[in-house]
C-alpha cells in the first residue's frame, strides 16, 4: 500500500533537516529543482518510510504558488519542465571508505516519479535513497525553510545549506579541497571530471567568482539570509567570506569565514568594523615581521573569538601562554641574578682592586 502525504497546512515548517550525506553529496540542481527537492524534504518524516513503504508527496497549486512565489497563471508553465528534468537527475552520495584520501561517490536517481497534473504536484522519492533521506543519527543540517526559498540562485542555495551544517557550539566547516568543493556544487560527472557543459569551471578563478564570491554576495544581499550569517575578511584582507590556501601558485583549498548570528543579539556594525580593523592591523604588523606584544596577542585572540574563529583564537592563546611562561622564567632569572649580586656586594663590598 502506498502512503500518500498531502501537505494540508498552508504554512511551511520553519526549518527542515537535511541529513549529512545529502548535504555533502554531489548534486547539480537548478534553482527551481532545488526548491522542489527541498519542498519534499521539508515535509518528509522518518515514519513516512515505515513498513518499507515508499511515500508519495502531493502539493496543491495554491500551496506551490504561495511557497515558491510563482504567479498562479505561470505555475504549470514553470513547473512542468522542472518536474520532467528532476526525474532524470542523479545525486552523488559519498561512499564510506577506510582510505580517507580516496573520495568515492555513488550516483543514484533522486526520484521515481515527479509529475504536475490537475493543478497538483506529485513527487515519489527513490527507495534507494531512503537512508540518505532520513539518516539523522549521523547528524544533519538544520535549514531555515523561508531563507532557503528566498535565495534566487542555485549556487547560493547550495552554499547556504552547506553552511547550515554547523550553526554553533564552536564547530565550523573544515577546509575544503577545491576539487571536492567543485563536486559539491555539482560540477563533476560520475567519473570525477568537470561536466562537458561546465568546462569553464575547471579554471579555479572562474569557479571562485561564480560559485563562491557570487554565492556569498547572494546570501549577503538577501533580506532573509543577511540577518543570519555574518561573513568576514581573511586575515590579510584579500578575500571576503573565504580564505584560500595555495600549493605554490595554485589554489588548493578554501575555508569559509563566517558565523551564524543569534537573532536575539543583533550585530553591532560599529563593533564589527572595529574588530575587523584590529585583526587587519595586527595581522599586517605580524606579516611585516614585527613581533606582537602579549597585550596585542590577547586583543587579536579576543577579536577572532568575537567573530567565531575559535581555532585561530586558540592558537593565539597558546602563543600567549608560552610568551607569559617565558616572561615569568625571565623574571625569575633576573630576580635570582639580583639576589646573587646583592650577596656578592656583601661578600666583596669594595670593588676597587
Short mmCIF file of the C-alpha atoms (twelve columns), coordinates in Angstrom:
data_MODEL
# 
_entry.id   MODEL 
# 
loop_
_atom_site.group_PDB 
_atom_site.id 
_atom_site.type_symbol 
_atom_site.label_atom_id 
_atom_site.label_alt_id 
_atom_site.label_comp_id 
_atom_site.label_asym_id 
_atom_site.label_seq_id 
_atom_site.Cartn_x 
_atom_site.Cartn_y 
_atom_site.Cartn_z 
_atom_site.pdbx_PDB_model_num 
ATOM 1   C CA . UNK A 1   0.000  0.000  0.000   1 
ATOM 2   C CA . UNK A 2   1.346  3.421  -0.981  1 
ATOM 3   C CA . UNK A 3   1.314  6.095  1.684   1 
ATOM 4   C CA . UNK A 4   0.271  9.477  0.275   1 
ATOM 5   C CA . UNK A 5   1.433  12.510 2.245   1 
ATOM 6   C CA . UNK A 6   -0.662 15.539 1.413   1 
ATOM 7   C CA . UNK A 7   0.562  18.866 2.788   1 
ATOM 8   C CA . UNK A 8   -2.683 20.034 4.411   1 
ATOM 9   C CA . UNK A 9   -1.249 23.022 6.195   1 
ATOM 10  C CA . UNK A 10  -0.949 26.309 4.353   1 
ATOM 11  C CA . UNK A 11  2.330  27.156 6.062   1 
ATOM 12  C CA . UNK A 12  5.769  25.671 5.604   1 
ATOM 13  C CA . UNK A 13  7.719  24.230 8.529   1 
ATOM 14  C CA . UNK A 14  10.127 26.896 9.790   1 
ATOM 15  C CA . UNK A 15  13.078 24.533 9.465   1 
ATOM 16  C CA . UNK A 16  13.837 21.188 7.901   1 
ATOM 17  C CA . UNK A 17  16.550 18.610 8.404   1 
ATOM 18  C CA . UNK A 18  18.861 17.547 5.633   1 
ATOM 19  C CA . UNK A 19  20.966 14.518 6.531   1 
ATOM 20  C CA . UNK A 20  24.749 14.865 6.499   1 
ATOM 21  C CA . UNK A 21  25.132 12.570 3.474   1 
ATOM 22  C CA . UNK A 22  22.758 14.700 1.425   1 
ATOM 23  C CA . UNK A 23  24.397 17.960 2.462   1 
ATOM 24  C CA . UNK A 24  27.801 16.707 1.330   1 
ATOM 25  C CA . UNK A 25  26.547 14.937 -1.767  1 
ATOM 26  C CA . UNK A 26  27.283 15.921 -5.350  1 
ATOM 27  C CA . UNK A 27  24.135 17.491 -6.738  1 
ATOM 28  C CA . UNK A 28  23.522 19.606 -9.805  1 
ATOM 29  C CA . UNK A 29  20.115 21.259 -9.391  1 
ATOM 30  C CA . UNK A 30  18.774 24.497 -10.810 1 
ATOM 31  C CA . UNK A 31  17.055 26.993 -8.520  1 
ATOM 32  C CA . UNK A 32  13.564 25.539 -9.136  1 
ATOM 33  C CA . UNK A 33  14.778 21.939 -8.999  1 
ATOM 34  C CA . UNK A 34  16.423 22.658 -5.645  1 
ATOM 35  C CA . UNK A 35  13.193 24.297 -4.434  1 
ATOM 36  C CA . UNK A 36  11.048 21.248 -5.254  1 
ATOM 37  C CA . UNK A 37  13.624 18.880 -3.765  1 
ATOM 38  C CA . UNK A 38  13.690 20.952 -0.554  1 
ATOM 39  C CA . UNK A 39  9.896  21.139 -0.501  1 
ATOM 40  C CA . UNK A 40  9.680  17.354 -0.357  1 
ATOM 41  C CA . UNK A 41  12.414 17.001 2.265   1 
ATOM 42  C CA . UNK A 42  10.786 19.709 4.424   1 
ATOM 43  C CA . UNK A 43  7.669  17.536 4.657   1 
ATOM 44  C CA . UNK A 44  9.434  14.178 4.951   1 
ATOM 45  C CA . UNK A 45  9.457  12.348 8.288   1 
ATOM 46  C CA . UNK A 46  11.244 9.068  9.142   1 
ATOM 47  C CA . UNK A 47  7.930  7.362  9.844   1 
ATOM 48  C CA . UNK A 48  6.885  8.013  6.237   1 
ATOM 49  C CA . UNK A 49  9.095  5.049  5.337   1 
ATOM 50  C CA . UNK A 50  7.648  2.639  7.898   1 
ATOM 51  C CA . UNK A 51  6.826  -0.912 6.773   1 
ATOM 52  C CA . UNK A 52  9.106  -0.463 3.754   1 
ATOM 53  C CA . UNK A 53  6.510  1.724  2.088   1 
ATOM 54  C CA . UNK A 54  7.516  4.347  -0.446  1 
ATOM 55  C CA . UNK A 55  5.918  7.669  0.485   1 
ATOM 56  C CA . UNK A 56  4.235  9.917  -2.062  1 
ATOM 57  C CA . UNK A 57  4.163  13.699 -1.553  1 
ATOM 58  C CA . UNK A 58  1.455  15.890 -3.012  1 
ATOM 59  C CA . UNK A 59  1.159  19.683 -3.084  1 
ATOM 60  C CA . UNK A 60  -1.641 21.834 -4.470  1 
ATOM 61  C CA . UNK A 61  -1.161 24.669 -6.919  1 
ATOM 62  C CA . UNK A 62  -2.252 27.149 -4.225  1 
ATOM 63  C CA . UNK A 63  0.459  25.944 -1.865  1 
ATOM 64  C CA . UNK A 64  3.103  25.899 -4.578  1 
ATOM 65  C CA . UNK A 65  2.241  29.381 -5.786  1 
ATOM 66  C CA . UNK A 66  2.451  30.805 -2.269  1 
ATOM 67  C CA . UNK A 67  5.515  28.947 -1.064  1 
ATOM 68  C CA . UNK A 68  7.601  29.320 -4.221  1 
ATOM 69  C CA . UNK A 69  6.391  32.845 -5.044  1 
ATOM 70  C CA . UNK A 70  5.181  31.922 -8.537  1 
ATOM 71  C CA . UNK A 71  2.272  33.637 -10.252 1 
ATOM 72  C CA . UNK A 72  -0.630 31.109 -10.360 1 
ATOM 73  C CA . UNK A 73  -1.012 31.722 -14.085 1 
ATOM 74  C CA . UNK A 74  2.650  30.804 -14.644 1 
ATOM 75  C CA . UNK A 75  2.731  27.808 -12.306 1 
ATOM 76  C CA . UNK A 76  2.126  24.975 -14.793 1 
ATOM 77  C CA . UNK A 77  4.417  26.553 -17.379 1 
ATOM 78  C CA . UNK A 78  7.168  26.930 -14.770 1 
ATOM 79  C CA . UNK A 79  6.912  23.577 -13.000 1 
ATOM 80  C CA . UNK A 80  6.211  21.077 -15.792 1 
ATOM 81  C CA . UNK A 81  9.713  21.238 -17.325 1 
ATOM 82  C CA . UNK A 82  11.250 21.245 -13.846 1 
ATOM 83  C CA . UNK A 83  9.336  18.088 -12.930 1 
ATOM 84  C CA . UNK A 84  10.471 16.434 -16.158 1 
ATOM 85  C CA . UNK A 85  14.140 17.269 -15.531 1 
ATOM 86  C CA . UNK A 86  14.031 16.063 -11.926 1 
ATOM 87  C CA . UNK A 87  13.139 12.519 -12.994 1 
ATOM 88  C CA . UNK A 88  16.460 12.399 -14.845 1 
ATOM 89  C CA . UNK A 89  18.616 13.873 -12.059 1 
ATOM 90  C CA . UNK A 90  21.143 11.834 -10.063 1 
ATOM 91  C CA . UNK A 91  22.743 12.645 -6.754  1 
ATOM 92  C CA . UNK A 92  26.281 11.549 -5.857  1 
ATOM 93  C CA . UNK A 93  26.468 10.182 -2.314  1 
ATOM 94  C CA . UNK A 94  29.864 9.909  -0.612  1 
ATOM 95  C CA . UNK A 95  30.947 6.295  -0.170  1 
ATOM 96  C CA . UNK A 96  32.427 5.412  3.222   1 
ATOM 97  C CA . UNK A 97  35.978 4.254  2.687   1 
ATOM 98  C CA . UNK A 98  38.769 3.392  5.107   1 
ATOM 99  C CA . UNK A 99  41.167 5.324  2.918   1 
ATOM 100 C CA . UNK A 100 40.244 8.987  3.501   1 
ATOM 101 C CA . UNK A 101 42.419 10.020 0.565   1 
ATOM 102 C CA . UNK A 102 40.087 8.239  -1.858  1 
ATOM 103 C CA . UNK A 103 36.936 10.287 -2.443  1 
ATOM 104 C CA . UNK A 104 34.327 7.980  -3.974  1 
ATOM 105 C CA . UNK A 105 30.696 8.692  -4.831  1 
ATOM 106 C CA . UNK A 106 27.718 6.543  -5.718  1 
ATOM 107 C CA . UNK A 107 25.332 8.247  -8.164  1 
ATOM 108 C CA . UNK A 108 21.650 7.403  -7.650  1 
ATOM 109 C CA . UNK A 109 18.438 8.760  -9.184  1 
ATOM 110 C CA . UNK A 110 16.706 11.174 -6.794  1 
ATOM 111 C CA . UNK A 111 13.099 10.399 -7.749  1 
ATOM 112 C CA . UNK A 112 10.988 7.569  -9.017  1 
ATOM 113 C CA . UNK A 113 8.460  9.982  -10.404 1 
ATOM 114 C CA . UNK A 114 7.680  13.706 -10.445 1 
ATOM 115 C CA . UNK A 115 4.544  14.913 -12.171 1 
ATOM 116 C CA . UNK A 116 2.388  18.010 -12.333 1 
ATOM 117 C CA . UNK A 117 -1.194 17.198 -13.244 1 
ATOM 118 C CA . UNK A 118 -4.634 18.600 -12.404 1 
ATOM 119 C CA . UNK A 119 -3.012 21.550 -10.621 1 
ATOM 120 C CA . UNK A 120 -1.217 19.194 -8.267  1 
ATOM 121 C CA . UNK A 121 2.471  18.303 -7.910  1 
ATOM 122 C CA . UNK A 122 3.248  14.688 -7.006  1 
ATOM 123 C CA . UNK A 123 6.753  13.523 -6.025  1 
ATOM 124 C CA . UNK A 124 7.827  9.941  -5.314  1 
ATOM 125 C CA . UNK A 125 11.385 9.609  -3.943  1 
ATOM 126 C CA . UNK A 126 13.721 6.772  -4.912  1 
ATOM 127 C CA . UNK A 127 13.710 3.941  -2.337  1 
ATOM 128 C CA . UNK A 128 17.480 3.520  -2.725  1 
ATOM 129 C CA . UNK A 129 17.963 6.902  -1.056  1 
ATOM 130 C CA . UNK A 130 15.819 6.031  1.967   1 
ATOM 131 C CA . UNK A 131 18.716 6.041  4.448   1 
ATOM 132 C CA . UNK A 132 20.269 9.160  2.952   1 
ATOM 133 C CA . UNK A 133 16.952 10.998 3.309   1 
ATOM 134 C CA . UNK A 134 16.298 10.171 6.963   1 
ATOM 135 C CA . UNK A 135 19.644 9.124  8.480   1 
ATOM 136 C CA . UNK A 136 19.668 11.922 11.049  1 
ATOM 137 C CA . UNK A 137 21.616 9.902  13.632  1 
ATOM 138 C CA . UNK A 138 24.761 10.675 11.642  1 
ATOM 139 C CA . UNK A 139 23.996 14.391 12.075  1 
ATOM 140 C CA . UNK A 140 22.291 16.822 9.757   1 
ATOM 141 C CA . UNK A 141 21.962 20.430 8.643   1 
ATOM 142 C CA . UNK A 142 19.025 22.341 10.113  1 
ATOM 143 C CA . UNK A 143 17.966 24.610 7.265   1 
ATOM 144 C CA . UNK A 144 15.727 27.640 7.637   1 
ATOM 145 C CA . UNK A 145 12.996 26.971 5.083   1 
ATOM 146 C CA . UNK A 146 11.941 30.505 4.186   1 
ATOM 147 C CA . UNK A 147 15.548 31.617 3.850   1 
ATOM 148 C CA . UNK A 148 16.349 28.737 1.508   1 
ATOM 149 C CA . UNK A 149 13.382 29.546 -0.752  1 
ATOM 150 C CA . UNK A 150 14.204 33.248 -0.598  1 
ATOM 151 C CA . UNK A 151 17.560 32.745 -2.344  1 
ATOM 152 C CA . UNK A 152 17.212 33.003 -6.123  1 
ATOM 153 C CA . UNK A 153 20.476 31.443 -7.362  1 
ATOM 154 C CA . UNK A 154 21.222 27.727 -7.284  1 
ATOM 155 C CA . UNK A 155 24.819 28.102 -6.089  1 
ATOM 156 C CA . UNK A 156 23.788 30.466 -3.292  1 
ATOM 157 C CA . UNK A 157 21.213 27.882 -2.186  1 
ATOM 158 C CA . UNK A 158 23.882 25.180 -2.242  1 
ATOM 159 C CA . UNK A 159 26.323 27.220 -0.174  1 
ATOM 160 C CA . UNK A 160 23.558 28.165 2.277   1 
ATOM 161 C CA . UNK A 161 22.709 24.540 3.028   1 
ATOM 162 C CA . UNK A 162 26.402 23.624 3.353   1 
ATOM 163 C CA . UNK A 163 26.921 26.468 5.845   1 
ATOM 164 C CA . UNK A 164 23.797 25.266 7.681   1 
ATOM 165 C CA . UNK A 165 25.607 22.060 8.628   1 
ATOM 166 C CA . UNK A 166 27.182 23.716 11.690  1 
ATOM 167 C CA . UNK A 167 25.450 26.597 13.417  1 
ATOM 168 C CA . UNK A 168 27.102 26.867 16.794  1 
ATOM 169 C CA . UNK A 169 28.910 25.191 19.633  1 
ATOM 170 C CA . UNK A 170 32.287 26.320 18.315  1 
ATOM 171 C CA . UNK A 171 32.147 23.861 15.394  1 
ATOM 172 C CA . UNK A 172 32.789 25.105 11.885  1 
ATOM 173 C CA . UNK A 173 33.328 23.660 8.450   1 
ATOM 174 C CA . UNK A 174 36.777 22.307 7.809   1 
ATOM 175 C CA . UNK A 175 38.941 23.460 4.927   1 
ATOM 176 C CA . UNK A 176 37.737 22.073 1.580   1 
ATOM 177 C CA . UNK A 177 39.956 20.742 -1.168  1 
ATOM 178 C CA . UNK A 178 38.921 22.872 -4.154  1 
ATOM 179 C CA . UNK A 179 38.280 19.773 -6.279  1 
ATOM 180 C CA . UNK A 180 35.928 18.346 -3.625  1 
ATOM 181 C CA . UNK A 181 34.139 21.682 -3.413  1 
ATOM 182 C CA . UNK A 182 33.551 21.688 -7.170  1 
ATOM 183 C CA . UNK A 183 31.937 18.281 -6.755  1 
ATOM 184 C CA . UNK A 184 29.606 19.552 -4.032  1 
ATOM 185 C CA . UNK A 185 28.472 22.322 -6.382  1 
ATOM 186 C CA . UNK A 186 27.530 19.694 -8.951  1 
ATOM 187 C CA . UNK A 187 30.277 20.402 -11.483 1 
ATOM 188 C CA . UNK A 188 31.668 16.847 -11.691 1 
ATOM 189 C CA . UNK A 189 30.394 13.892 -13.684 1 
ATOM 190 C CA . UNK A 190 30.420 10.391 -12.115 1 
ATOM 191 C CA . UNK A 191 33.997 9.977  -13.323 1 
ATOM 192 C CA . UNK A 192 35.150 12.962 -11.290 1 
ATOM 193 C CA . UNK A 193 35.738 15.154 -14.339 1 
ATOM 194 C CA . UNK A 194 34.236 18.589 -14.992 1 
ATOM 195 C CA . UNK A 195 30.955 18.156 -16.894 1 
ATOM 196 C CA . UNK A 196 31.096 18.927 -20.585 1 
ATOM 197 C CA . UNK A 197 28.684 21.833 -20.288 1 
ATOM 198 C CA . UNK A 198 30.650 23.422 -17.455 1 
ATOM 199 C CA . UNK A 199 34.217 23.261 -18.686 1 
ATOM 200 C CA . UNK A 200 34.883 26.913 -17.816 1 
ATOM 201 C CA . UNK A 201 34.649 25.957 -14.118 1 
ATOM 202 C CA . UNK A 202 37.834 23.922 -14.468 1 
ATOM 203 C CA . UNK A 203 39.518 27.323 -14.135 1 
ATOM 204 C CA . UNK A 204 39.718 27.954 -10.385 1 
ATOM 205 C CA . UNK A 205 39.294 31.710 -10.821 1 
ATOM 206 C CA . UNK A 206 36.024 31.172 -12.710 1 
ATOM 207 C CA . UNK A 207 34.809 28.714 -10.088 1 
ATOM 208 C CA . UNK A 208 35.612 31.069 -7.215  1 
ATOM 209 C CA . UNK A 209 33.984 34.046 -8.920  1 
ATOM 210 C CA . UNK A 210 30.757 32.304 -9.963  1 
ATOM 211 C CA . UNK A 211 30.247 29.751 -7.191  1 
ATOM 212 C CA . UNK A 212 31.971 31.240 -4.132  1 
ATOM 213 C CA . UNK A 213 32.015 35.022 -4.459  1 
ATOM 214 C CA . UNK A 214 28.635 35.269 -6.209  1 
ATOM 215 C CA . UNK A 215 27.015 32.951 -3.646  1 
ATOM 216 C CA . UNK A 216 28.397 34.928 -0.718  1 
ATOM 217 C CA . UNK A 217 27.068 38.130 -2.316  1 
ATOM 218 C CA . UNK A 218 23.710 36.447 -2.866  1 
ATOM 219 C CA . UNK A 219 23.443 35.439 0.788   1 
ATOM 220 C CA . UNK A 220 24.553 38.910 1.944   1 
ATOM 221 C CA . UNK A 221 22.129 40.715 -0.376  1 
ATOM 222 C CA . UNK A 222 19.093 38.607 0.506   1 
ATOM 223 C CA . UNK A 223 16.860 40.195 3.196   1 
ATOM 224 C CA . UNK A 224 16.309 36.840 4.910   1 
ATOM 225 C CA . UNK A 225 19.780 35.307 4.929   1 
ATOM 226 C CA . UNK A 226 21.748 38.502 5.561   1 
ATOM 227 C CA . UNK A 227 20.285 38.543 9.075   1 
ATOM 228 C CA . UNK A 228 21.528 35.016 9.768   1 
ATOM 229 C CA . UNK A 229 25.100 34.702 8.523   1 
ATOM 230 C CA . UNK A 230 27.989 37.073 9.068   1 
ATOM 231 C CA . UNK A 231 30.907 36.809 6.636   1 
ATOM 232 C CA . UNK A 232 34.257 38.381 7.404   1 
ATOM 233 C CA . UNK A 233 37.553 39.121 5.734   1 
ATOM 234 C CA . UNK A 234 40.572 36.856 5.507   1 
ATOM 235 C CA . UNK A 235 43.482 37.767 7.811   1 
ATOM 236 C CA . UNK A 236 45.364 39.541 5.018   1 
ATOM 237 C CA . UNK A 237 42.211 41.335 3.833   1 
ATOM 238 C CA . UNK A 238 42.484 39.977 0.291   1 
ATOM 239 C CA . UNK A 239 39.219 37.984 0.296   1 
ATOM 240 C CA . UNK A 240 35.811 38.282 1.945   1 
ATOM 241 C CA . UNK A 241 33.857 35.338 3.280   1 
ATOM 242 C CA . UNK A 242 36.546 32.801 2.464   1 
ATOM 243 C CA . UNK A 243 40.285 32.204 2.597   1 
ATOM 244 C CA . UNK A 244 42.415 30.419 0.010   1 
ATOM 245 C CA . UNK A 245 45.332 28.096 0.681   1 
ATOM 246 C CA . UNK A 246 47.897 27.632 -2.059  1 
ATOM 247 C CA . UNK A 247 50.351 24.957 -3.047  1 
ATOM 248 C CA . UNK A 248 52.928 27.018 -4.835  1 
ATOM 249 C CA . UNK A 249 50.965 29.384 -7.086  1 
ATOM 250 C CA . UNK A 250 47.978 27.038 -7.395  1 
ATOM 251 C CA . UNK A 251 44.854 27.395 -5.214  1 
ATOM 252 C CA . UNK A 252 44.490 24.071 -3.397  1 
ATOM 253 C CA . UNK A 253 42.000 24.611 -0.575  1 
ATOM 254 C CA . UNK A 254 39.263 27.004 0.537   1 
ATOM 255 C CA . UNK A 255 37.974 27.783 4.008   1 
ATOM 256 C CA . UNK A 256 34.743 29.699 4.549   1 
ATOM 257 C CA . UNK A 257 34.963 32.573 7.028   1 
ATOM 258 C CA . UNK A 258 31.537 33.040 8.558   1 
ATOM 259 C CA . UNK A 259 29.497 32.993 11.740  1 
ATOM 260 C CA . UNK A 260 25.824 32.291 12.332  1 
ATOM 261 C CA . UNK A 261 24.154 35.186 14.103  1 
ATOM 262 C CA . UNK A 262 21.841 34.861 17.080  1 
ATOM 263 C CA . UNK A 263 18.847 36.964 16.010  1 
ATOM 264 C CA . UNK A 264 18.211 37.765 19.655  1 
ATOM 265 C CA . UNK A 265 21.563 39.535 19.661  1 
ATOM 266 C CA . UNK A 266 21.660 41.714 16.525  1 
ATOM 267 C CA . UNK A 267 25.025 42.558 15.011  1 
ATOM 268 C CA . UNK A 268 26.528 45.853 16.058  1 
ATOM 269 C CA . UNK A 269 28.044 47.126 12.821  1 
ATOM 270 C CA . UNK A 270 30.391 49.543 14.568  1 
ATOM 271 C CA . UNK A 271 31.790 46.801 16.796  1 
ATOM 272 C CA . UNK A 272 32.225 44.522 13.804  1 
ATOM 273 C CA . UNK A 273 34.114 47.230 11.902  1 
ATOM 274 C CA . UNK A 274 36.354 47.777 14.927  1 
ATOM 275 C CA . UNK A 275 37.046 44.043 15.232  1 
ATOM 276 C CA . UNK A 276 37.930 43.775 11.552  1 
ATOM 277 C CA . UNK A 277 40.234 46.795 11.875  1 
ATOM 278 C CA . UNK A 278 42.019 45.260 14.876  1 
ATOM 279 C CA . UNK A 279 42.546 41.944 13.070  1 
ATOM 280 C CA . UNK A 280 43.723 43.612 9.868   1 
ATOM 281 C CA . UNK A 281 46.153 45.949 11.670  1 
ATOM 282 C CA . UNK A 282 47.710 43.309 13.912  1 
ATOM 283 C CA . UNK A 283 47.926 40.613 11.240  1 
ATOM 284 C CA . UNK A 284 49.613 43.038 8.822   1 
ATOM 285 C CA . UNK A 285 52.075 44.035 11.553  1 
ATOM 286 C CA . UNK A 286 52.879 40.378 12.213  1 
ATOM 287 C CA . UNK A 287 53.138 39.690 8.495   1 
ATOM 288 C CA . UNK A 288 55.667 42.518 8.149   1 
ATOM 289 C CA . UNK A 289 57.944 40.736 10.624  1 
ATOM 290 C CA . UNK A 290 57.151 42.632 13.817  1 
ATOM 291 C CA . UNK A 291 56.605 40.605 16.975  1 
ATOM 292 C CA . UNK A 292 53.281 41.364 18.656  1 
ATOM 293 C CA . UNK A 293 53.264 42.161 22.358  1 
ATOM 294 C CA . UNK A 294 51.343 39.914 24.744  1 
ATOM 295 C CA . UNK A 295 48.600 42.542 25.052  1 
ATOM 296 C CA . UNK A 296 48.344 42.729 21.263  1 
ATOM 297 C CA . UNK A 297 48.125 38.938 21.022  1 
ATOM 298 C CA . UNK A 298 45.366 38.885 23.642  1 
ATOM 299 C CA . UNK A 299 43.498 41.567 21.707  1 
ATOM 300 C CA . UNK A 300 43.877 39.569 18.481  1 
ATOM 301 C CA . UNK A 301 42.642 36.362 20.143  1 
ATOM 302 C CA . UNK A 302 39.627 38.180 21.587  1 
ATOM 303 C CA . UNK A 303 38.820 39.671 18.172  1 
ATOM 304 C CA . UNK A 304 38.925 36.272 16.470  1 
ATOM 305 C CA . UNK A 305 36.721 34.774 19.193  1 
ATOM 306 C CA . UNK A 306 34.189 37.583 18.646  1 
ATOM 307 C CA . UNK A 307 33.687 36.566 15.023  1 
ATOM 308 C CA . UNK A 308 33.623 32.839 15.711  1 
ATOM 309 C CA . UNK A 309 37.159 31.989 14.574  1 
ATOM 310 C CA . UNK A 310 37.805 29.842 17.650  1 
ATOM 311 C CA . UNK A 311 40.520 27.730 16.051  1 
ATOM 312 C CA . UNK A 312 42.673 30.781 15.296  1 
ATOM 313 C CA . UNK A 313 41.922 32.246 18.717  1 
ATOM 314 C CA . UNK A 314 43.038 29.006 20.424  1 
ATOM 315 C CA . UNK A 315 46.377 29.013 18.594  1 
ATOM 316 C CA . UNK A 316 46.993 32.623 19.609  1 
ATOM 317 C CA . UNK A 317 46.070 31.878 23.226  1 
ATOM 318 C CA . UNK A 318 48.621 29.055 23.261  1 
ATOM 319 C CA . UNK A 319 51.224 31.507 21.964  1 
ATOM 320 C CA . UNK A 320 50.248 33.933 24.746  1 
ATOM 321 C CA . UNK A 321 50.684 31.185 27.355  1 
ATOM 322 C CA . UNK A 322 54.141 30.338 26.004  1 
ATOM 323 C CA . UNK A 323 55.163 34.012 25.995  1 
ATOM 324 C CA . UNK A 324 53.850 34.558 29.527  1 
ATOM 325 C CA . UNK A 325 55.703 31.470 30.751  1 
ATOM 326 C CA . UNK A 326 58.897 32.684 29.088  1 
ATOM 327 C CA . UNK A 327 58.344 36.089 30.690  1 
ATOM 328 C CA . UNK A 328 57.869 34.508 34.125  1 
ATOM 329 C CA . UNK A 329 61.048 32.473 33.688  1 
ATOM 330 C CA . UNK A 330 62.920 35.626 32.647  1 
ATOM 331 C CA . UNK A 331 61.654 37.473 35.726  1 
ATOM 332 C CA . UNK A 332 62.798 34.567 37.925  1 
ATOM 333 C CA . UNK A 333 66.232 34.624 36.299  1 
ATOM 334 C CA . UNK A 334 66.500 38.395 36.766  1 
ATOM 335 C CA . UNK A 335 65.362 38.084 40.378  1 
ATOM 336 C CA . UNK A 336 67.911 35.349 41.048  1 
ATOM 337 C CA . UNK A 337 70.614 37.439 39.388  1 
ATOM 338 C CA . UNK A 338 69.748 40.477 41.519  1 
ATOM 339 C CA . UNK A 339 69.810 38.332 44.667  1 
ATOM 340 C CA . UNK A 340 73.200 36.943 43.673  1 
ATOM 341 C CA . UNK A 341 74.558 40.453 43.035  1 
ATOM 342 C CA . UNK A 342 73.346 41.590 46.469  1 
ATOM 343 C CA . UNK A 343 75.088 38.614 48.072  1 
ATOM 344 C CA . UNK A 344 78.211 39.424 46.090  1 
ATOM 345 C CA . UNK A 345 78.222 43.011 47.361  1 
ATOM 346 C CA . UNK A 346 78.051 41.751 50.945  1 
ATOM 347 C CA . UNK A 347 80.953 39.400 50.359  1 
ATOM 348 C CA . UNK A 348 83.062 41.937 48.443  1 
ATOM 349 C CA . UNK A 349 81.727 45.462 49.224  1 
ATOM 350 C CA . UNK A 350 84.753 47.219 47.780  1 
ATOM 351 C CA . UNK A 351 85.226 46.653 44.076  1 
ATOM 352 C CA . UNK A 352 88.459 48.667 43.871  1 
ATOM 353 C CA . UNK A 353 91.361 46.199 43.451  1 
# 
